[in-house]
Amino acid sequence: MKSKRSAKKTNPKLVSIGSISSASLLINGFYHQRENLTAVVSTTDTGSSTGIIRKKFSMPAPGDVRAVLAAMGEAKGSQNWLKKLFEYRFKPEHLSELPNTAFGNLFLAALTDMLGSFPAAAEIAGELLGIKGKILPVTAANTHLKAVLADGRELEGEKDIRRVGKPAIEKIFLKDDSATLGEGVAEAVMDADMVLIGPGCLYTSILACLVVPQLPEVLCRTRAKKIVCCNTTTTPGQTDGVTVLDHVKIITHYMNNHPPDYVLINNNRPRPEIEKAYQTDDLHVIMPDSDESKKIKALGCTPILADFLEEDWRGKRTLHKLDTIRHDAAKIKAVLMEIYYKEQEGGEQNEFS
């Protein structure tokens, strides 16, 4: 006789909201179930080569979409070379007008120009890469983030908003009120079993999605369980001094004060050499204090505290942007499946606390 659990559906439909940090946890954790994955990706980056591409082609930011496309692409034959090409960056001495430009950004810019649609460009690129699942720009609008700082100043553009040394961010929103939710996003969220919000840069990746009109309303209506994966460290220029509880409160605010169902919180302090390595970049480990679980519960969420740190750390990665202490995809998958099974079986949420 089959067990109660084995009779249950084992392939949940999953949606990530944010950038590559969130999407990669699902891609790597559910690699053989990628046809059930949808990545909703931010499109307001203005930094580095993405910013240059945006100015030259008047299009949404391709960088985060490109990174998720490359991560989800099949690594076989000629597709593997295309996947590598997507992440290849031209050296400044070879392309002085577009220094450090990722080939995939130019590829998406060319497709967007040909098709007249950035979402269509992402779809065709996905077909060429042989991806399973979907990658959806959160909006097709060529818009920018704006922020109001604690001193009342207003900034425009993701690059300035994440600049280190400025006053704290008080509010973030889109420049264009007319921006609309990307094609297919609402349907994917409504059809999902679970929606993973984060990890990633709080303001310029996660909230950059949540400020798009209609997305908070769709998140309120969906039957899917909303799960926030809290960052393991602060982000210089965005969340300096921000606690786990602060993260949850801020995200809840931008979800029309509708709290997520669960919050995944790492409670395992990294080894001293790991923590020290990131402190040199002014990234500081976020650890929950003794009262935060109770306060998060009071907001209407179920906190799940566990060791979510990546295994086999081998030093900071050399990346285009600051690296951070990452979550382990297998550990995240395990807890997501526990949530999924509990929800199917009608389990009480307090079993996770």
Buried (B, 14 or more C-beta within 10 A) or exposed (E): EEEEEEEEEEEBBBBBBBBBBBBBBBBBBBEEBBEBBBBBBBBBBBBBBBBBBBEEBEBBBBBBBBBBBBBBBBEEEEBBEBBEBBBEBBEEEEBEEBBEBBBBBBBBBEBBEEBEBBBBBBBBBBEBBBBBBBBBBBBBBBBBBBBBBEEEEEBEBBBBBBEEEBEEBEBBEBBBEEBEBBBBBBEBBBEBBBBBBBBBBBBBBBBBBBBBBBBBBBBEEBEBBBBBBBBBBBBBBBBBEBBBBBBBBBBBBBBEEBBBBBBBBBBEEBEEEBBEBBEEBBBBBBBBEEEBBEBBBEBEBBBBBBEBBBEEBEEBEEEBEBBBBBBBBEBBBBBBBBBBBBBBEEEEBEEBE
